[in-house]
Structures are given as structure tokens and as C-alpha cells.
Amino acid sequence: MRAVCIMLLLFLLTGGGSAWGQMMLLEEEASKDHSGAGVTFLLLSVVTLAYGLKSFNDSQDDLDRAEASFVQHEAVRVAGGDTSALRAATSDALNDARVNEDRANAAVFLTILFGLTSYYSFYPEDLPDVSLAATPGGILYRYRF
């Protein structure tokens, strides 16, 4: 052990340490391959976009169903019949439409989030120099130096 310490000390004293350090600085750092994460998030954005479109179409179908039920409700009300079942059907269709609209909005948000993550996974050098920091007092900007 003593011999290893002496050799290391002699290596550093003769200037070999600085040459070795300069050699390490001159070597290019291997770039990290982020394409796996980029492809994953790209696929996630496509899937969430497709789900959002399906939810939006379901919402439109629910609104059409609610409108048809409301027209029937008004016809029965004018005729003097029992409208409680039609009122409940209209309410259920509107609630289903609202839920599907919320799902579509969440899917659009996730599509944008996954799309941005995918883009910056393929091109990490395009990341902005400003970072966000969440603190108990709010969200602050941190600059990287």
C-alpha cells in the first residue's frame, strides 16, 4: 500500500497528474442517447391524443342523446304525461357528456406534456437555460450557470 501511495505522489509531483487531467478534458464526452425515452413519450402522446378524440366524440354523442331526450321530455310535458324518466335520462346524458369533456381536456393536456417531453428527449440541447423551482412561497425561476 505504501508503494502505491509513493508512486501516486511521484506521478502527481512530476506533472503527470495535470497532463492526465488535460487529456481527460480534451476527450469528448459521449452523448447520451435519449431516443428510447423520446419514442416512448411520442407513442404516449399519440395514444393520449387518440383517447382524447374518442372522448370528445363520445361527448358529442352524449349531447345528441341529451338533446333527443329533452325534445321527448318537452313533448310529453306538453301532453301532460309523466316526465320524470325523461328528465333523468336528459340529466344522465348531460353528466356523461361533461365527464367525457373532462377526459378529453385531460387527454389534450397530457398530449402536449408528452409531446414536449418527447421533443426534448430527442433534442436535449434545446432545453431553455431557465429552470423552475417550486418553493413554499410559489414558483421561482432559477438560472443555470
Buried (B, 14 or more C-beta within 10 A) or exposed (E): EEEEEEEEEEEEEEEEEEEEEEEEEEEEEEEEEBEEBBEBBBEBBBBBBEBBBBBBEBBBBBBEBBEBBBEBBEEBEEEEEEBEEBBEBBEBBBEBBEBBBEBBEBBBEBBEBBBEBBBBBBEEEEEEEEEEEEEEEEEEEEEEE
